[in-house]
Amino acid sequence: MTIPQISVFLENRAGQLADITRILAEAQVNMRALSIAETTDYGVLRLIVDDAPKASSVLLGEGFILTMTPVVGVAVPDRPGGLGQVLSVISQAGIDVEYMYSVFGQKDGEAFMIFRVADTEGLTELFEANKIHRIKGEDLGIH
């Protein structure tokens, strides 16, 4: 199972992030995770929200350019080496991680991480085979 991620393309100017958070708040959309990557000319805001279809619709209506991408979430033991163990399993399987980032907060001694890979089904199967707890949308309050 994958989690929907919204990637919003932003001009590299002051106020863009504030605008998006305001728009989402006014639409009663709650952010669960975010990551920002930038270049000289533009940035990419990656979001996990509680209602991706609603957030996408609202942002598109405000003129933002975005894409939806499936990502895989996993629970990582919140202790030294916890993430390293998960990354080692991925590395040994020869799966290339395009990017990853963490989810806000933690639960029951586990931190949640989001992974973007080319083969989300393969990563999901790898996690299952190695008894690595994948998170689902419900774990993040996504409806």
C-alpha positions in Angstrom: 0.0 0.0 0.0 1.3 3.5 -0.9 0.5 6.9 0.5 -0.4 9.8 -1.8 2.2 12.6 -1.8 1.6 16.0 -3.4 4.6 17.8 -4.9 4.0 21.5 -5.4 6.4 23.5 -7.6 7.2 26.9 -6.1 8.8 30.1 -7.3 11.9 30.8 -5.2 10.4 33.9 -3.5 9.4 34.9 0.0 5.9 34.0 1.1 5.2 30.9 -1.1 5.3 28.5 1.8 3.2 30.8 4.0 0.6 31.0 1.2 0.3 27.3 0.8 0.0 26.7 4.6 -2.7 29.4 4.8 -4.6 28.0 1.8 -4.5 24.5 3.3 -5.6 25.7 6.8 -8.5 27.6 5.3 -9.6 24.4 3.5 -9.3 22.5 6.8 -6.5 20.2 5.4 -4.0 19.0 8.0 -0.3 18.5 7.0 1.2 15.2 8.2 4.7 15.6 6.7 6.6 17.9 4.4 9.9 18.3 2.7 11.3 21.2 0.7 14.0 20.9 -2.0 15.3 23.9 -3.8 17.3 25.0 -6.8 18.3 28.6 -7.7 15.0 29.2 -9.6 12.4 27.1 -7.9 11.5 24.8 -5.1 9.6 21.6 -4.7 7.4 21.2 -1.6 6.5 17.6 -0.9 3.4 17.1 1.3 1.6 14.3 3.0 -1.8 15.6 4.1 -4.9 14.1 5.7 -7.0 14.7 2.5 -4.9 14.7 -0.7 -7.7 15.0 -3.2 -9.1 18.1 -1.4 -5.6 19.6 -1.0 -4.8 19.1 -4.6 -8.1 20.6 -5.8 -7.7 23.7 -3.6 -4.0 24.2 -4.6 -4.8 23.8 -8.3 -7.6 26.3 -7.9 -5.2 28.8 -6.5 -2.9 28.4 -9.5 -0.2 26.1 -8.1 1.4 23.5 -10.3 1.6 20.1 -8.6 1.9 16.3 -9.2 0.7 13.4 -7.1 3.2 10.6 -6.4 2.8 7.3 -4.5 5.3 6.9 -1.7 5.9 4.2 0.9 5.8 4.9 4.6 7.6 2.8 7.2 8.0 2.7 11.0 11.6 2.9 12.1 12.7 2.1 15.6 13.4 5.5 17.3 16.9 4.6 18.5 20.4 4.9 17.3 20.8 2.6 14.2 17.1 2.1 13.7 17.1 3.9 10.3 20.4 2.3 9.4 18.8 -1.2 9.7 16.0 -0.3 7.3 18.4 1.4 4.8 20.6 -1.7 4.9 17.7 -3.9 3.9 16.9 -1.6 1.1 20.5 -1.3 0.0 21.1 -5.1 0.0 18.0 -5.5 -2.3 19.6 -3.0 -4.7 16.7 -0.5 -4.5 17.7 3.1 -5.1 16.1 5.6 -2.7 15.3 8.7 -4.8 14.5 10.7 -1.6 13.2 10.3 1.9 12.0 12.4 4.7 10.4 12.0 8.2 6.8 12.4 9.3 5.8 14.9 12.1 6.0 13.3 15.5 6.4 9.7 16.5 4.3 6.9 18.0 5.1 4.0 20.4 8.8 4.5 20.1 8.9 4.5 16.4 9.6 7.3 14.0 7.8 7.3 10.6 9.8 7.8 7.4 8.5 8.3 3.8 10.5 6.7 0.9 10.2 7.5 -2.8 11.6 4.8 -5.0 10.9 3.8 -8.6 9.4 0.5 -7.6 7.0 1.1 -4.8 5.6 -2.4 -5.1 9.0 -4.0 -4.8 9.8 -1.9 -1.8 6.5 -2.8 -0.1 7.2 -6.5 -0.7 10.8 -6.2 0.6 9.5 -4.6 3.8 6.9 -7.4 4.2 9.5 -10.1 3.6 11.8 -8.5 6.3 9.0 -7.9 8.8 9.6 -4.1 8.6 6.4 -2.4 9.7 5.0 -0.3 6.9 2.7 2.5 7.8 -0.6 3.1 6.1 -2.6 6.2 5.5 -4.7 5.5 8.6 -1.6 5.6 10.7 -1.1 9.2 9.7 -4.7 10.2 10.0 -5.2 10.2 6.2 -8.8 9.7 5.0 
